[in-house]
Amino acid sequence: MPTPPLASLHRLVWTALCASLIAIGAYIHIPLIAVPISLQTLFVLLAGFLLGPAGGAASVLLYLAVGCVGLPVFAGGKAGFAHLLGPTGGYLIGFAACAGIAGLARSKNPERAQNTHWTRTALFGILGMLALYALGVWRLKYVLDTTWIKAVTVGLVPFLPGAGLKLVLAVLGFQFLQKQRLLPP
C-alpha cells in the first residue's frame, strides 16, 4: 500500500529536523585533543528512535552531505569533505550506523511503533553507540597511527560518562514523544 503524500511530507520534515538538530548539537561542544565532546550523539540516537533504521540513517547522511558541501555543521563550525578523512571521520560515519541500529528499536508495525518499551529503546541505543565508538576509535587509530590502547584512551574513555547521559536523555525524550503521540509516521 503506497504511503499517502501528506505522510511522506511529514516524514521528510522529520528527517530534515533531525539532521538540523544534529548540526545544532555540533555547536554545543567541548574541544579535546583529537575528538570534541558534543551533543550530536543525543540527536543521532533520537533520529534513529524517531525515524527507524532507514530514516535515522538518512537524516545523518543528509547532515553529512550538508557538511561535506561546505556548510559549517561539523563540531566547532567546521565543514568540508576532508573531515570524513580526518581523525573524526570514523565518528561521523559511525553516526549513520548508530542511527540505523538505534532505529531498530522502533517496530515496523504502526500500532506497535507507538508503544516501544524503554528497555528495547535503551538496548538498541547501546548497540548503536557501540558501533559508533568502534568505527570512531578504529579510524582514530588509523589516522593518528597509534596503538589501540592510546586510541581507546583518547577516543572512547573521555566520552563514556557523557554517552551514558545522552542515551538516557534520548530514551526519555523518545518515550515522552511516544506518550504524546508525536512520533513521525
GIGIZI-V592131 format. One record per residue. N is the residue number from 0. RES is the residue in one small letter. OMEGA is omega in radians with two decimals (NA if undefined). Layout:
BEGIN
[[N;RES;OMEGA] [N;RES;OMEGA]]
END
This chain:
BEGIN
[[0;m;-3.11] [1;p;3.12] [2;t;3.10] [3;p;-3.08] [4;p;-3.13] [5;l;3.10] [6;a;3.11] [7;s;3.10] [8;l;3.11] [9;h;-3.13] [10;r;3.09] [11;l;3.11] [12;v;3.10] [13;w;3.12] [14;t;3.12] [15;a;3.11] [16;l;3.13] [17;c;3.09] [18;a;3.11] [19;s;3.11] [20;l;3.09] [21;i;3.11] [22;a;3.10] [23;i;3.10] [24;g;3.11] [25;a;-3.13] [26;y;3.08] [27;i;-3.01] [28;h;3.03] [29;i;-3.12] [30;p;3.03] [31;l;-3.06] [32;i;-3.06] [33;a;-3.04] [34;v;3.14] [35;p;2.99] [36;i;-3.12] [37;s;3.09] [38;l;-3.09] [39;q;-3.09] [40;t;3.09] [41;l;-3.09] [42;f;3.04] [43;v;3.10] [44;l;3.13] [45;l;3.11] [46;a;3.11] [47;g;-3.13] [48;f;-3.06] [49;l;-2.97] [50;l;-3.08] [51;g;-3.03] [52;p;-3.09] [53;a;-3.13] [54;g;3.10] [55;g;3.11] [56;a;3.13] [57;a;3.13] [58;s;3.09] [59;v;3.12] [60;l;3.04] [61;l;3.08] [62;y;-3.13] [63;l;3.14] [64;a;3.13] [65;v;3.11] [66;g;-3.12] [67;c;-3.14] [68;v;2.99] [69;g;3.08] [70;l;-3.03] [71;p;-3.08] [72;v;3.11] [73;f;-3.06] [74;a;3.14] [75;g;3.13] [76;g;3.14] [77;k;-3.13] [78;a;3.04] [79;g;-3.13] [80;f;-3.10] [81;a;3.14] [82;h;3.07] [83;l;-3.13] [84;l;-3.09] [85;g;-3.09] [86;p;3.13] [87;t;-3.08] [88;g;3.13] [89;g;3.10] [90;y;3.14] [91;l;3.08] [92;i;3.11] [93;g;3.07] [94;f;-3.13] [95;a;3.11] [96;a;3.14] [97;c;-3.14] [98;a;3.13] [99;g;-3.13] [100;i;3.11] [101;a;3.14] [102;g;3.10] [103;l;3.10] [104;a;-3.09] [105;r;-3.14] [106;s;3.06] [107;k;3.13] [108;n;-3.07] [109;p;3.13] [110;e;-3.13] [111;r;-3.13] [112;a;3.14] [113;q;-3.10] [114;n;3.13] [115;t;-3.13] [116;h;-3.08] [117;w;-3.13] [118;t;3.08] [119;r;3.13] [120;t;-3.13] [121;a;-3.13] [122;l;-3.14] [123;f;3.03] [124;g;3.11] [125;i;3.12] [126;l;3.09] [127;g;3.13] [128;m;3.06] [129;l;3.11] [130;a;3.14] [131;l;-3.09] [132;y;3.07] [133;a;3.11] [134;l;-3.13] [135;g;-3.12] [136;v;3.11] [137;w;-3.14] [138;r;3.12] [139;l;3.11] [140;k;-3.11] [141;y;-3.08] [142;v;-3.12] [143;l;-3.14] [144;d;-3.07] [145;t;3.13] [146;t;3.09] [147;w;-3.13] [148;i;-3.14] [149;k;3.13] [150;a;3.12] [151;v;3.14] [152;t;-3.11] [153;v;-2.98] [154;g;-3.13] [155;l;-3.01] [156;v;-3.12] [157;p;-3.06] [158;f;-3.01] [159;l;3.14] [160;p;3.13] [161;g;3.13] [162;a;3.10] [163;g;3.12] [164;l;3.13] [165;k;3.09] [166;l;3.13] [167;v;-3.14] [168;l;3.13] [169;a;3.13] [170;v;3.12] [171;l;3.11] [172;g;3.11] [173;f;3.14] [174;q;3.11] [175;f;3.14] [176;l;3.11] [177;q;3.14] [178;k;3.14] [179;q;-3.12] [180;r;-3.12] [181;l;-3.13] [182;l;3.06] [183;p;-3.12] [184;p;NA]]
END
